[in-house]
Amino acid sequence: MSEISVEMTGETVGEAKWAAVRELERMHPGLDKAAVRFQVVTEGERGLLGVGYEPARVVASVDEEAAPIREHVETAPRDGESDDAARLREVVERIVHEIGVQCTVEVEESEDEIRVVCNGHDLGMLIGRHGQTIDAIQYLANAILFRGRYEERKPVTVDAAGYRDRRQATLDALAVRMAEQASATGQRVELEPMTAVERKIVHEKLKDDPEVETASEGTEPNRFVVVFPRHVDV
């Protein structure tokens, strides 16, 4: 059985995998991305202040004969699953397949939210740098599911292996530390650039803090949160 392999680099392992899948697609159109195997050669190293940077490097391989084109099959609702939940699961499964990630996709629905949970091994490529990929999937899933039905829409959350809870805990702790710093020094504190989803978490965490206020500054994709004492102008 013949095999094709490529070695690609990226700023992160996820980006290197993404590049490798795209190159394999160029070489073998119609391949099933779920059949691609990855070997991480190096996870890369940022270096100090950008000096000594080394990219992540991966080798991606696929058997030509074992890479059939995946046909699209309409997803039917599972037992107890609404039409919206089934449609959302179908959308996320197709996106995940196109990215080239192997995972299970489950949907949990309540009166206030529809939550999609992706579970599997090595989901870094699905999450992306600072959650940018999974945030984009979440935005796209919301837009597709409720297209033309704005009066019926409710929040859709897409998670991968508990990433949302871990990231929220990290951002909550960061927000509290930066609020304490701003209050103690009387100076504004700038956080690192974040996605809109992450900035919202920081704003929500500190909105009732009597000592500080928050604001977003900058332009995408480098927009960031500023925490400042209430007696200091923005």
N, C-alpha and C positions, 0 to 999 in steps of 0.2 A: 504494500500500500504506500503510495507516494505521499510525501509530506512537504508542505511549504512553510518556511519560517522567516521571520524578520526580526531584526533587533532595532529598537527605537529608544529615544531618550525623551525626557520631559522634566519640568521643574519638580513634579511629584511623580510617584509611582502610578497614580491614577492617570495623569496626563500622558505618561509614556505608554500605558496600556491603550489609551484612547488612540494615540497616534499609530500604534502597532495594528490595531483593528482596522483603522482606516486604510493603512497600507496593504493589509491582506485583502481588503475588499477591492482595492484597485487591481491587485494581482489576480484575484479570483472572484469576479462579480457573482453575487447571489449566494455567497457562502453563509452558512448558519453561524452567527456570531457565538451562539451558545456552545459550539464545538471547539472554540479556540482555547488553547491551553497557554498559560503564562508561566514564565520562569523569571523571577526577579534577580537580576545580576547584581545591582546595587540600588539602595534606596536613596542615594544622593546625599549631598551635604551642602548646606547653605553657606558655611564659612562665616567669618566674622566681618560684619559691615560689608558683606558682598564680596570679600576677598577670599579666594580659594574655593569658590563655588564649583560643585560637581553635580551634574544632572543625574536624575534617577535613570536607570537603564533596565529594560526588560526584553526578553525574547518571547515572541508569540509564535505558536505553531498550530497548524490545523491539517488534518488528513483530507486530501481533496475528495476521496471517495466517501468520506464520513461527514461531508458538509453539504447535505441536501438543502435546497431552498425551502424555507419554512413557509407553508401556506397559511394564510389568515383564516381562522375559524371564528365565527361569531360566538361570543360568550353568552351562555344562558345563565339566568339567575340561579344561584345555589339555594338550597332549602333555607327559608327564613331571610333571604337576601332580596332587597328591593331592586327595582329596575335601575335606579341611580347607582346603587352599590355595584351591581353587575357591570354596568357600563364603565364605571370608574376603574374597576379591577381590570377590565379589558384594555382600557387606555394605558394604564400604568404597565401592564404586562407587555404591551407592544413597545412602549418606550424603552423598558428595561431590556427587552430582546434586541432592539436596535442598537443600544449602547454596547451590548455584548456581555452583560452580567447575568450570571445564573443565580436565581433566588426564587423563593416562594412569595406570593403576593396575597395578602389577606386584607379584608375590609371590615372595619368595625363601625357601625352606624348608630347614632343616638339622635335625639330630637334636635340637638344643637350643633352637631358636627358629624362629618364623615371622615374617618381616619384610615389611611392605607398604611399597612406595615409590611415592609420588605425584609425578609430574613434569609441569610445565607452566609457563605464565607467570602472574605475579601471583598467587601462592598465599598472600598475606598473610591473606586471609579464612579460608583453610583452617587456617592455623597459629594465628591468634588472638593476643590480647595475652598476652605471656609464655608462649606455647605452650598456653594454656588450651583452645583449641578442639581442637587435634590430640591433646592429652592426653585430652580427653573422648572423642574418636573411638576412641582406643586402648583406653580402659577399656571402652567399649561393645562394641567388636569382640571383646575378650577374653571378656566376659560372654556374648555371643551365641554365639560359636563353641563354647565349652566348657560351655554350660548343661547341667547334669545329668551332666557327664563330668569331674568334678574330678580323678579319678585319672589321666586322660589329658592333662590340660592342660599346656601349656608356654608360655613367654613369647611374647606377640605384640607386636611393635613396629610402630607406624605412623609413617612419616617422610614429609616433604614437601621435595623439592628440597634434600636434604642438611641440613635444619634440625637434626636430632638431633646430628650430628657437630659442627656449628658451635657449637651451644649447649653441648654437653658441653665442648668446648675452652675456651669462655668461662668456664664455671662452674668447671672445673678450675683455670684460672689465677686466678680470683677466690678460690677456696678457699685456694690456696697463699699469696696475698697477705694474706688475712685471718688465716691461721694465723701468718704471720711477724709481723704487727702485734700479735696477741694475745700471742705469745711475747715480743716485744720490750718491750711496755708493761706486761705483767702484768695487763692488763684484758680483760674479755670484749668481744667484738666482735659486733654484731648485723648480719646481712645483711638485704637487702630481702625482703619477702614473696615466697614462691615456691610453685609447685605441689608436690604430693607427689613427682612424678617428679624435679623439679629438686632438691628437698631431699635426696632419696636420692643423687643424684650427688655433692653436697657431702659428705654423711656418708661415702660410700664412698671418696672421694678422701682424706679425712683420718683414716680409721679406724686406720691404722697409724702415724700421726705420733706420735712419743714426747713431743712438746712440748705438744700440745693435745688437747682433747676437743670433741665437738660435741653439741648437743641441739636439739630443735625446741620452739619456744614459740609461744604465741598460738593463736588459733582461726581456722579457715577462713572466708573466703579470705585472711586476713592472717597465716597461720602462717609463721614464719620460722626460720632456723637461727641459733644462737648458737655462736660459737667462743670457747673460754676456755682459759687455761693449766691444766695438770693440777693445780696446787697451789691453784687457786681453786675454791670451791664454786659449783655451778650457781645 
